[in-house]
Amino acid sequence: MAHAWRCTGLRWGGDGPLLGWEGGRRSPLHRGKVVAFGVVSEGRRTCVGARGNACPVRAGVPGRSTGARCDECARLDRAHSVAADTIADDPRPYHVYLAWFGPGMVKVGITAVERGSTRLLEQGAVCFGWLGRGPLMAARRTEEVVRAALKVPDRIPYAEKRVVRAALPEAGERAAELAVLHARALEVYGWPEALEPVPFQVVDHFGVFGLDGLPAAEGVVSELVAGGVVGGEVLAVAGPDLHLATGRGAVVLDTRLMTGWELTAPAGEAARDVLTVPVRELKSRGGVQDGLF
């Protein structure tokens, strides 16, 4: 049997996007890189566990699950989560931010100051601006006040983010929309005194993601399947999404679908353009090998 790897997911850092693998190996994902892998034909997708611990029963998980966790591990992973409001005593300072994903697509959120812009890269925010800085509960309160006052959500589905990436307005227009909302947010009544407002300054990830000249995606991989093959050239990377040029046109692969599977390097040069996994149409808005890549 060919050597197999298990992907631990895509990570953003100072070196850009990297795919992680069990054992510590990392693969950079720059534009133009060829990504090609096969799913072990006799394999099944198993739970990735929680909080650094393996799933005790190696439970099977659905191919379309982006979390790749069984119900029990998902509950454990969410425990003590900022998103779940279970760690109100977290002493770290937090940022409140406004993130822009496309025209009319802005969300408000919070992230630990020590994480910098990593959370925004992970979400695929094309640009963003800090609103304020302070203790966790003050940041959470401000997030809720701003969300209600500006009628902006705290979450935008990836399906909506993907369809607009190839037709984004210029940087000035992106920044202008954020600037207007930032000014309105600072005028909202009910800001906690413990949260320090931050002057507007836009941070733009358009170039970091490689969105310049990006063709419109024709489809998105809905799931991986045993025996399936994915091959293509990286066009852009935004959040967890790989935009790939494949034999079936431009296709988006959510790398979260790769976790939990055993993956191998497919045979033959032609595999770089092969796509034999389920793909759904992307609807408009309205020896021992060294490694896989």
Sequence and secondary structure as in RCSB ss.txt:
>XXXX:A:sequence
MAHAWRCTGLRWGGDGPLLGWEGGRRSPLHRGKVVAFGVVSEGRRTCVGARGNACPVRAGVPGRSTGARCDECAR
LDRAHSVAADTIADDPRPYHVYLAWFGPGMVKVGITAVERGSTRLLEQGAVCFGWLGRGPLMAARRTEEVVRAAL
KVPDRIPYAEKRVVRAALPEAGERAAELAVLHARALEVYGWPEALEPVPFQVVDHFGVFGLDGLPAAEGVVSELV
AGGVVGGEVLAVAGPDLHLATGRGAVVLDTRLMTGWELTAPAGEAARDVLTVPVRELKSRGGVQDGLF
>XXXX:A:secstr
    EEEEEEEEETTEEEEEETTS EEE  TT EEEEEE TT   B   BTTB  TT  B  TT SS   HHHHH
HHHTT TTTT  TT  S EEEEEEEEETTEEEEEEEEGGGTTHHHHHHT SEEEEEEEE HHHHHHHHHHHHHHH
T  S   HHHHHHHGGG   HHHHHHHHHHHHHHHHT TT  TTSEE     EE HHHHT TT     EEE    
TT EEEEEEEEEETTEEEEEETTEEEEEEGGGTTTSEEE  SSGGGGG B S EEE        S   
